[in-house]
Amino acid sequence: MNSLFASTARGLEELLKTELENLGAVECQVVQGGVHFKGDTRLVYQSLMWSRLASRIMLPLGECKVYSDLDLYLGVQAINWTEMFNPGATFAVHFSGLNDTIRNSQYGAMKVKDAIVDAFTRKNLPRPNVDRDAPDIRVNVWLHKETASIALDLSGDGLHLRGYRDRAGIAPIKETLAAAIVMRSGWQPGTPLLDPMCGSGTLLIEAAMLATDRAPGLHRGRWGFSGWAQHDEAIWQEVKAEAQLAPVKAWLSIALILRFGQRRTGDSTCTH
């Protein structure tokens, strides 16, 4: 069983907990900004593919006390990184939080990067390269007071980026928040839904995906597990195939509305 963490917008934690439990997650624990949960490898991929509310799915790797920059370096290096990275995988570090020792997030990220690279070179293994734009692995570190929490971001880009939009309008609502609004509204598929001030149509698109049982992750091209050494491609392909075959309960009216709004929304897939 994997111990996992799903982050979400504040106020949506209980809704996310219910969603994860419906997917098969166990030992769900709500905290501010997310839900801790457990699941097997299939559940990891199902949560990535099917969660409409999670911002990211993380694989926590450990914590360390940080009273000096050396503490951070040694705490990160204590993790067995050579069992986390596929050979040749690139990575990037996202560091957030400050304390009396680490007063700059870029400096914190550099110390984490150095610790990971040195973990490979000390075993006479090729060092992984940094790719800030499109890394195979994203390492997230949160520093709160004297405690640093280290995790792999299995999502890659935020899960609100569904992959169905070629371009975004001005200040669009995030897809994860739009899905939450639809769920909380009490609307049921099969009944009319009107958004007269829809802007780029995100609320209606998310409602249509709910109505048609369309997996929100189905159109995403990149994931954060591509360079993860424990990635199981066979299970991932099964989860993906199941999502593609999910029952579609669409109505002609939905198809017509989406076709009419395709140019406005920037949605390249709504006519499928």
C-alpha positions as CSV (number, residue, x, y, z in Angstrom):
1,M,0.0,0.0,0.0
2,N,1.2,3.5,-0.9
3,S,0.8,6.4,1.5
4,L,-0.3,9.3,-0.6
5,F,-1.4,12.9,-0.3
6,A,-4.0,14.7,-2.5
7,S,-3.9,18.5,-2.3
8,T,-6.9,20.7,-3.1
9,A,-8.3,24.2,-2.6
10,R,-9.1,25.0,1.0
11,G,-12.7,24.2,1.8
12,L,-12.9,21.2,-0.6
13,E,-11.1,18.7,1.6
14,E,-14.3,16.8,2.7
15,L,-15.6,16.7,-0.8
16,L,-12.2,15.3,-2.0
17,K,-12.2,12.7,0.8
18,T,-15.5,11.4,-0.4
19,E,-14.3,11.3,-4.0
20,L,-11.2,9.4,-3.1
21,E,-13.1,6.9,-0.9
22,N,-15.4,6.3,-3.9
23,L,-12.3,5.5,-6.0
24,G,-11.2,2.9,-3.4
25,A,-8.9,4.9,-1.1
26,V,-8.6,3.8,2.5
27,E,-7.5,5.4,5.7
28,C,-8.4,8.9,4.4
29,Q,-7.5,11.7,6.8
30,V,-8.5,15.3,6.1
31,V,-6.0,18.0,6.8
32,Q,-6.0,21.6,5.8
33,G,-5.4,21.8,2.1
34,G,-5.8,18.1,1.3
35,V,-6.3,14.5,2.2
36,H,-3.9,11.8,3.3
37,F,-4.9,8.4,2.0
38,K,-3.6,4.9,1.2
39,G,-4.0,2.7,-1.9
40,D,-2.3,0.2,-4.1
41,T,-0.6,1.1,-7.4
42,R,-3.9,0.9,-9.3
43,L,-5.4,3.4,-6.9
44,V,-2.5,5.8,-7.5
45,Y,-3.3,5.8,-11.2
46,Q,-7.1,5.9,-10.7
47,S,-6.8,8.9,-8.5
48,L,-4.7,10.7,-11.1
49,M,-7.1,9.7,-13.9
50,W,-10.4,10.2,-12.2
51,S,-10.1,12.9,-9.4
52,R,-11.9,16.0,-10.5
53,L,-11.1,17.9,-7.3
54,A,-7.4,17.1,-6.5
55,S,-4.8,19.7,-7.4
56,R,-2.0,17.2,-7.2
57,I,-1.3,13.7,-6.1
58,M,1.9,13.3,-4.0
59,L,3.9,10.4,-2.8
60,P,5.5,11.4,0.5
61,L,9.0,10.2,0.9
62,G,9.9,11.5,4.4
63,E,10.6,14.4,6.7
64,C,13.6,15.9,8.3
65,K,14.4,18.5,10.9
66,V,16.1,21.6,9.4
67,Y,18.2,23.6,11.9
68,S,20.9,24.3,9.2
69,D,21.4,23.9,5.5
70,L,23.5,20.8,6.2
71,D,20.5,19.3,8.0
72,L,18.4,19.8,4.8
73,Y,21.1,18.4,2.6
74,L,21.6,15.3,4.8
75,G,17.9,14.8,5.3
76,V,17.2,14.8,1.6
77,Q,20.2,12.6,0.9
78,A,19.0,10.0,3.4
79,I,16.2,9.1,0.9
80,N,17.1,6.3,-1.5
81,W,16.8,8.3,-4.7
82,T,18.4,5.7,-6.9
83,E,15.2,3.6,-6.3
84,M,13.0,6.5,-7.2
85,F,14.5,7.6,-10.6
86,N,14.5,5.7,-13.8
87,P,17.9,5.7,-15.5
88,G,18.2,8.9,-17.5
89,A,15.2,10.6,-15.9
90,T,15.3,14.4,-15.6
91,F,14.0,16.2,-12.5
92,A,13.1,19.5,-11.0
93,V,12.7,20.7,-7.4
94,H,9.9,22.9,-6.1
95,F,10.7,24.3,-2.7
96,S,8.3,26.3,-0.6
97,G,8.6,27.7,2.9
98,L,11.3,29.5,4.9
99,N,12.8,29.5,8.3
100,D,15.7,31.2,10.2
101,T,18.2,29.0,8.3
102,I,16.6,28.7,4.8
103,R,15.7,32.2,4.0
104,N,15.4,31.8,0.2
105,S,13.4,29.2,-1.6
106,Q,15.8,29.1,-4.5
107,Y,18.6,28.3,-2.1
108,G,16.6,25.6,-0.5
109,A,15.8,24.1,-3.9
110,M,19.6,24.2,-4.8
111,K,20.5,22.3,-1.6
112,V,17.8,19.7,-2.4
113,K,19.1,19.4,-5.9
114,D,22.7,19.0,-4.7
115,A,21.7,16.2,-2.3
116,I,19.8,14.3,-5.0
117,V,22.6,14.5,-7.5
118,D,25.3,13.6,-5.0
119,A,23.2,10.5,-4.0
120,F,23.9,9.2,-7.5
121,T,27.5,10.3,-7.9
122,R,28.5,8.7,-4.6
123,K,27.2,5.4,-5.9
124,N,29.2,5.9,-9.2
125,L,25.9,6.2,-11.1
126,P,25.2,8.8,-13.8
127,R,23.8,12.0,-12.3
128,P,20.3,13.0,-13.3
129,N,19.9,16.2,-15.1
130,V,17.7,19.1,-14.1
131,D,14.9,20.1,-16.5
132,R,12.8,23.0,-15.0
133,D,10.4,23.1,-18.0
134,A,9.4,19.5,-18.6
135,P,11.0,17.2,-16.0
136,D,10.3,13.5,-15.8
137,I,10.2,13.7,-12.0
138,R,9.1,16.6,-9.8
139,V,10.4,16.7,-6.2
140,N,8.3,18.9,-3.8
141,V,9.7,20.1,-0.5
142,W,7.7,22.0,2.0
143,L,9.5,23.7,4.9
144,H,7.3,24.6,7.9
145,K,9.2,26.0,10.9
146,E,12.0,23.3,11.4
147,T,10.4,20.4,9.5
148,A,10.9,19.7,5.8
149,S,8.4,17.4,4.1
150,I,9.7,15.7,0.9
151,A,7.5,14.1,-1.8
152,L,7.3,13.1,-5.4
153,D,4.6,14.9,-7.4
154,L,3.1,12.1,-9.4
155,S,0.8,14.6,-11.3
156,G,3.4,16.5,-13.1
157,D,1.5,19.7,-14.1
158,G,-1.5,20.6,-11.9
159,L,-4.5,18.3,-12.3
160,H,-6.7,21.3,-13.2
161,L,-4.9,21.2,-16.6
162,R,-7.2,18.6,-18.1
163,G,-5.7,18.6,-21.6
164,Y,-8.9,19.5,-23.4
165,R,-8.2,23.2,-23.8
166,D,-5.9,24.6,-26.5
167,R,-6.0,28.1,-25.0
168,A,-7.5,29.8,-22.0
169,G,-9.6,32.9,-21.7
170,I,-8.9,35.9,-19.4
171,A,-8.7,34.8,-15.8
172,P,-10.6,31.5,-16.2
173,I,-11.8,29.6,-13.2
174,K,-9.7,26.5,-12.4
175,E,-11.2,23.3,-13.7
176,T,-10.9,21.6,-10.3
177,L,-12.8,24.5,-8.6
178,A,-15.4,24.5,-11.4
179,A,-16.0,20.7,-10.8
180,A,-16.4,21.4,-7.1
181,I,-19.0,24.1,-7.7
182,V,-21.0,21.8,-10.0
183,M,-20.9,19.0,-7.4
184,R,-21.9,21.3,-4.6
185,S,-24.7,23.0,-6.6
186,G,-26.9,19.9,-6.3
187,W,-27.2,19.7,-10.1
188,Q,-28.0,16.2,-11.4
189,P,-27.1,14.9,-14.9
190,G,-30.2,14.7,-17.1
191,T,-31.5,18.1,-15.8
192,P,-30.9,21.5,-17.5
193,L,-27.9,23.5,-16.5
194,L,-27.6,27.1,-17.5
195,D,-24.6,29.4,-17.0
196,P,-25.5,32.7,-18.7
197,M,-22.2,34.3,-17.8
198,C,-20.0,31.4,-18.7
199,G,-16.9,33.2,-20.0
200,S,-14.7,30.3,-21.3
201,G,-17.3,27.7,-20.4
202,T,-15.4,25.9,-17.7
203,L,-18.4,25.2,-15.5
204,L,-20.4,23.8,-18.4
205,I,-17.5,21.7,-19.7
206,E,-16.9,20.1,-16.3
207,A,-20.6,19.5,-15.9
208,A,-20.7,17.8,-19.3
209,M,-17.7,15.6,-18.3
210,L,-19.6,14.6,-15.2
211,A,-22.8,13.9,-17.2
212,T,-20.9,11.7,-19.7
213,D,-18.7,10.0,-17.1
214,R,-15.6,11.3,-18.8
215,A,-12.4,10.9,-16.9
216,P,-10.8,14.3,-16.3
217,G,-7.3,13.0,-16.9
218,L,-8.0,11.3,-20.2
219,H,-6.7,14.0,-22.5
220,R,-3.5,14.8,-20.5
221,G,-0.3,14.1,-22.4
222,R,2.3,14.2,-19.6
223,W,2.4,12.8,-16.1
224,G,4.7,13.1,-13.2
225,F,5.3,9.4,-12.9
226,S,7.0,8.9,-16.3
227,G,10.4,8.9,-14.6
228,W,9.3,7.1,-11.4
229,A,11.2,3.8,-11.0
230,Q,8.1,2.2,-9.4
231,H,5.8,3.1,-12.3
232,D,3.9,0.1,-13.6
233,E,3.1,0.7,-17.3
234,A,0.9,-2.3,-17.6
235,I,-1.4,-1.2,-14.8
236,W,-1.4,2.3,-16.1
237,Q,-2.5,1.2,-19.5
238,E,-5.3,-0.9,-17.9
239,V,-6.6,2.2,-16.0
240,K,-6.3,4.3,-19.1
241,A,-8.2,1.7,-21.2
242,E,-11.0,1.4,-18.6
243,A,-11.4,5.2,-18.7
244,Q,-11.6,5.2,-22.5
245,L,-14.3,2.6,-22.3
246,A,-16.3,4.2,-19.5
247,P,-20.0,4.5,-20.4
248,V,-21.0,7.7,-22.2
249,K,-24.4,8.9,-21.3
250,A,-24.5,11.9,-23.6
251,W,-27.5,13.8,-24.9
252,L,-27.7,15.6,-28.3
253,S,-28.3,18.9,-26.5
254,I,-25.0,18.6,-24.7
255,A,-23.2,17.9,-28.0
256,L,-24.9,20.9,-29.7
257,I,-24.0,23.3,-26.8
258,L,-20.4,22.2,-26.8
259,R,-20.1,22.5,-30.5
260,F,-21.5,26.0,-30.4
261,G,-19.1,27.0,-27.7
262,Q,-16.0,25.3,-29.0
263,R,-14.4,28.5,-30.4
264,R,-15.1,30.5,-27.3
265,T,-13.9,28.0,-24.8
266,G,-10.7,26.9,-26.6
267,D,-11.8,23.3,-26.1
268,S,-10.4,21.2,-28.9
269,T,-12.0,17.9,-27.8
270,C,-15.7,18.7,-27.2
271,T,-16.8,17.5,-30.6
272,H,-15.5,14.0,-30.0
